Amino acid sequence: MTSNTCEEQLILVDERNRATGSAGKTAIHRAGLLHRAFSIFVVDARGRIVVQQRSPDKYHSGGLWANSCCGHPRCGERTIAAARRRLNEELGVTSALSFGFFARYQAALGNGMHENEFVYVYFGRLKSAPKPDPAEIADIAHLSFDDIGRRIARDPHAFTVWFKHYFCNHGAEIARLAEQASRLPAM
């Protein structure tokens, strides 16, 4: 599948995460094609996860709460490099990132958009105050794992589908990896 080259091109993959081609970001999300993505959990020294409220102007899931940062590697870009790039662009921070786990999910988002992703999930230590890009992020909060779980249970519609998927299917891993990241040096 090919698409308008002016739009960001994402990596299409098969169920074993092998690249099969590329297409434009909007076309992929409209057709629900399986593609490579990443999510980042940045953790402060107290073990709290930095969560973001997506800008209401985002092309999907606007105004909903999500993990620290999400995105897609570009064609020819290593996933870890894309994650570092996007963390700086979106949240205005840099961090050494460690791979945590893979996630796989699929969901209809409304507005004719669909997620169908093979996701690399990374963890890192917050080293400086976030400087979020207002075009991407409306607000941020530092929440404990337990606080996030309580908020999702109380108001699930306030959170992105992928964030809820991670907590439901990878909760123990998130709790363990977030605690480990909080003990990393802030250098």
C-alpha positions as CSV (number, residue, x, y, z in Angstrom):
1,M,0.0,0.0,0.0
2,T,1.3,3.5,-0.8
3,S,0.0,6.8,0.1
4,N,0.6,10.5,-0.2
5,T,4.3,11.0,0.6
6,C,3.7,14.4,2.2
7,E,2.1,12.6,5.1
8,E,4.3,10.7,7.7
9,Q,4.8,7.2,6.5
10,L,4.5,4.4,9.0
11,I,5.8,0.8,9.0
12,L,3.2,-1.9,8.2
13,V,4.0,-5.2,9.9
14,D,2.7,-8.8,10.1
15,E,1.7,-10.6,13.3
16,R,5.3,-11.5,13.9
17,N,6.4,-7.8,13.6
18,R,8.1,-8.2,10.3
19,A,7.9,-5.1,8.1
20,T,5.7,-5.6,5.1
21,G,5.6,-2.1,3.6
22,S,4.6,1.4,4.5
23,A,1.6,3.8,4.2
24,G,0.5,7.2,5.3
25,K,-0.5,7.6,9.0
26,T,-4.1,8.6,8.3
27,A,-4.7,5.8,5.7
28,I,-3.3,3.2,8.1
29,H,-5.6,4.4,11.0
30,R,-8.7,4.7,8.7
31,A,-8.1,1.1,7.3
32,G,-7.1,-0.4,10.6
33,L,-3.9,-1.8,9.2
34,L,-1.4,-3.5,11.5
35,H,1.6,-1.2,12.1
36,R,4.6,-0.7,14.4
37,A,4.3,1.8,17.3
38,F,5.9,2.6,20.6
39,S,4.7,3.8,24.0
40,I,6.7,5.3,26.8
41,F,6.2,5.4,30.6
42,V,8.4,8.1,32.1
43,V,8.7,7.8,35.9
44,D,9.8,10.4,38.5
45,A,12.0,9.7,41.6
46,R,8.9,9.0,43.7
47,G,7.8,6.2,41.3
48,R,4.9,8.2,39.8
49,I,4.2,7.9,36.1
50,V,4.0,11.0,34.0
51,V,0.7,10.9,32.2
52,Q,-0.6,13.2,29.6
53,Q,-3.9,14.5,28.6
54,R,-3.9,14.6,24.8
55,S,-4.7,17.9,23.1
56,P,-8.4,18.2,22.2
57,D,-7.2,19.0,18.6
58,K,-5.5,15.5,18.1
59,Y,-6.8,13.6,15.1
60,H,-8.1,10.9,17.5
61,S,-8.5,10.4,21.2
62,G,-8.3,14.1,21.8
63,G,-8.7,15.2,25.5
64,L,-8.2,11.7,26.8
65,W,-5.5,10.7,29.3
66,A,-2.6,8.4,28.2
67,N,0.8,7.3,29.2
68,S,3.8,9.7,28.9
69,C,4.3,9.5,25.2
70,C,3.3,7.4,22.2
71,G,4.2,7.4,18.5
72,H,5.4,5.5,15.5
73,P,8.8,4.9,14.0
74,R,9.3,6.2,10.5
75,C,10.5,4.1,7.7
76,G,14.2,3.3,8.2
77,E,14.2,4.6,11.8
78,R,15.0,2.3,14.7
79,T,12.1,2.1,17.2
80,I,14.2,3.2,20.2
81,A,15.5,6.2,18.2
82,A,12.0,7.2,17.3
83,A,10.9,6.9,20.9
84,R,13.7,9.2,22.1
85,R,12.9,11.7,19.3
86,R,9.2,11.7,20.0
87,L,9.6,12.0,23.8
88,N,11.6,15.2,23.2
89,E,9.2,16.6,20.6
90,E,6.0,15.9,22.6
91,L,7.0,16.1,26.3
92,G,10.1,18.2,26.0
93,V,12.3,15.8,27.9
94,T,15.2,13.4,27.2
95,S,15.6,10.1,29.0
96,A,17.6,6.9,28.7
97,L,14.9,4.4,27.7
98,S,14.8,0.7,28.5
99,F,12.6,-1.8,26.7
100,G,9.8,-3.2,28.9
101,F,7.6,-5.4,26.9
102,F,5.6,-5.8,23.7
103,A,1.9,-5.1,23.5
104,R,-0.5,-6.0,20.7
105,Y,-4.0,-4.4,20.5
106,Q,-6.7,-3.5,18.1
107,A,-9.7,-1.1,18.7
108,A,-12.1,1.2,16.9
109,L,-11.6,4.8,18.0
110,G,-14.6,6.5,16.5
111,N,-14.5,9.1,13.7
112,G,-13.6,6.2,11.3
113,M,-10.3,5.7,12.9
114,H,-8.9,2.3,14.1
115,E,-5.8,1.3,16.1
116,N,-4.1,-2.0,15.2
117,E,-0.6,-1.9,16.6
118,F,2.4,-4.0,17.5
119,V,3.8,-1.8,20.3
120,Y,7.3,-1.6,21.9
121,V,6.8,-0.3,25.4
122,Y,9.7,1.6,27.0
123,F,10.4,2.9,30.5
124,G,12.6,5.8,31.5
125,R,13.4,8.1,34.5
126,L,12.3,11.7,34.4
127,K,15.4,13.9,34.6
128,S,13.9,17.4,34.2
129,A,10.6,19.2,34.3
130,P,8.5,18.4,31.2
131,K,7.9,21.1,28.7
132,P,4.9,19.7,26.8
133,D,4.1,20.8,23.2
134,P,0.6,22.4,23.5
135,A,-0.3,21.2,20.1
136,E,0.1,17.6,21.4
137,I,-0.6,17.8,25.2
138,A,-3.3,19.7,27.1
139,D,-2.1,18.8,30.6
140,I,0.2,16.4,32.5
141,A,0.1,14.8,35.9
142,H,2.4,12.6,38.0
143,L,0.3,9.6,39.3
144,S,1.2,6.5,41.1
145,F,0.3,3.1,39.5
146,D,-2.5,2.7,42.1
147,D,-3.9,6.2,41.5
148,I,-4.0,5.5,37.7
149,G,-5.8,2.2,38.3
150,R,-8.4,3.9,40.6
151,R,-9.0,6.7,38.1
152,I,-9.4,4.2,35.2
153,A,-12.0,2.2,37.3
154,R,-13.8,5.4,38.3
155,D,-13.9,7.0,34.8
156,P,-12.7,4.7,32.0
157,H,-14.0,7.0,29.3
158,A,-11.4,9.6,30.3
159,F,-8.5,7.3,29.1
160,T,-7.2,6.2,25.8
161,V,-8.0,2.7,24.7
162,W,-4.3,1.7,24.6
163,F,-3.6,3.0,28.1
164,K,-6.5,1.0,29.5
165,H,-5.2,-2.0,27.5
166,Y,-1.8,-1.7,29.0
167,F,-3.1,-1.5,32.6
168,C,-5.6,-4.4,32.1
169,N,-3.1,-6.8,30.3
170,H,0.3,-5.7,31.5
171,G,-0.4,-4.1,34.9
172,A,2.1,-6.2,36.9
173,E,4.8,-5.5,34.4
174,I,4.1,-1.7,34.4
175,A,4.2,-1.6,38.2
176,R,7.5,-3.5,38.4
177,L,9.2,-1.6,35.5
178,A,8.0,1.8,36.8
179,E,9.4,1.0,40.2
180,Q,12.7,0.0,38.6
181,A,12.8,3.1,36.5
182,S,12.3,5.3,39.6
183,R,15.5,4.0,41.1
184,L,17.6,4.9,38.1
185,P,20.0,7.8,38.4
186,A,18.6,11.1,37.1
187,M,21.8,11.9,35.2
